[in-house]
Each structure stands twice: as structure tokens, then as C-alpha cells.
Amino acid sequence: MQKIVPHLWFDREAKEAAEFYTALFPESRVTSIVTLNDTPSGDADVVSFELWGYSFMAISAGPLFKFNPSVSFMVNFDPSRDGEAATRINDVWAKLSDGGNVLMPLDKYPFSDRYGWVQDKYGLSWQLILTDPEGEERPPIIPTLLFVGNVCGKAEAATDFYLSIFKNTGRGTTARYPSGMEPDKEGTVMFSDFRLQGQWFAAMDSAREHGYAFNEAVSLLVNCDTQAEIDYLWEKLSAVPEAEQCGWLKDPFGLSWQISPAILDEMMQDPDPEKVARVTRAFMQMKKFDIKKLTEAYQG
């Protein structure tokens, strides 16, 4: 099981979006659909899916949160691993940009012969890049954090913070803004990438006026094996007590996380709807998840 899973909050389109995304990339499929009944948002579909072998989750839970480019997904089209990379990036771009919003056109830039940044028709942001086959290998999909507004200039501090908390970590590339690129401050992070639990993430600062910030539309769900692991991550990450609910928290930089027992996924996919309903009722009452109480609810 992938340790850290991006979780996407949709109004009612989680299933539709998952089917759209899985049609775009190789090694992609919808792996499960579970309906949570009687939540504050009514009946909510939870969809698990894989894109290029990378796990995502999505929920249809009402129009409370909207996607914005503070969290995007970098997609590496690597000619050394994919003979169709040059063609595939054009095809995927055409489908993602249809009905969406182009933030940076698919074009040649100093850092890549082919790169573009787009919000798709659901508002989710993607950065597509034709990777230099001579460069250091990266996985096809990398969640990317853009530090703007009151957290601009904190990408490096956030990276250090995450690296201090998780296991199996490491640093990758770091490129800093030079002088003369105002409003971005010299020395802040133009781009960096790093590993948490063996998975790659990226971070960037931007001092331009964007008008958005991290929110619950995209969160990072951490699958935990024990209650001790849940307790540890909760204590280290949670910085906004009023945001604590149903396993959700916000860290000191405003990024949303879900700290969840891995066993919960198995419980929620049980074919017995009464078991699923009992577990749902139990976790809806919790802030930090309690594995013992969830197990008791599951067993009835």
C-alpha cells in the first residue's frame, strides 16, 4: 500500500473525474468505489484509483472546497522510459486543457523543451514536462506544493519540517531564485524536490499575487499501521486545533493532511453495509482516529 496518498475533494464529480483521469495515462484504473451514507454532505462517494501506478483517492462531498494551483501534480514524460513520451505529453495536454484554464502554455522553456501548467475542467492543476533523459530519474507523478501569500518564502522551512517527521526521506534538486527576479526574493526556492516515505514531492515559492492558498480540496492521506504512528504524526503535524476532524488536520503551513489507519480502507470495502455504516458513524465522531474504537464498531 502506498504510504501517502493524495486525496481530492470534489462536489459531486469524484467518479466522473476518476474515469476521466484513468483514461489519460497508462497503468491506470479505478480500484474501488465506496458510498458513505448520511454524512454531513449526504451520501458521499469515495473513489480510489491509480494513475501511472500512483494511488489517489477522491470524494464527492459537496461544494465546500475548490481546487487551486497551490497543489498541482507534476507529470514526468520520460523518453528513456516511455517511447511515446513526446506524443503522449501532447495528447494528455489536449485533454486536460479542454474546458480548463492554461496557466503556462505547453511550449519550450529554459528548463525543458516541452512544459505546460494547466487547470483541468474540474479545476485540478497539472504540470506536464518532457523530462531530460540524461537527468536524474523521477517517478511519473509528483505532488507539488506552491508556497504563496503568507507562506511564501517558507518552502524550504516546510521541506525541512516534513523531512524531520517522516521516515525514508531524502533531498533531491534545489534551485533558488537569483537576484533580479522580483517580486521573488533572492535565495527563496524556485524549485526543490524531496522524498517522504520513499515518495517524491516537490515545493516552490512564489511571491506573485495569486489570491489562493492551501485548502482541504487537496490533502495528503497517510496510511498508518499502528495507533502509535497515528499519535506521533498527529502530534507533530497538527497546528490548527479547529481544523481537527475525522482524521483531518492542518500543519503549520496550512497544508491539509489525513492521518488514517491503513486498516480503515479494508473496513470501508467490506461487503456488509451494516459494518461500513457502523464504522462511518464511529469515525464521524472522532478528531484523531482511534483504531481500537473503529475496530469495535466494525465488529459490532
Secondary structure, DSSP 8 states (H G I E B T S, - for coil): --SEEEEEEESS-HHHHHHHHHTTSSS-EEEEEEEEEEETTEEEEEEEEEETTEEEEEEE--TT----TTEEEEEEE-TTT-TTHHHHHHHHHHHHHTTSEEEEEEEEETTEEEEEEEE-TTS-EEEEEE--TTS----SEEEEEEE-GGGTT-HHHHHHHHHHHSSS-EEEEEEE--TT-TTS-TTSEEEEEEEETTEEEEEEE--S-------TTEEEEEEESSHHHHHHHHHHH---GGG-BTTEEE-TTS-EEEEEEHHHHHHHT-S-HHHHHHHHHHHHT-SS--HHHHHHHHH-
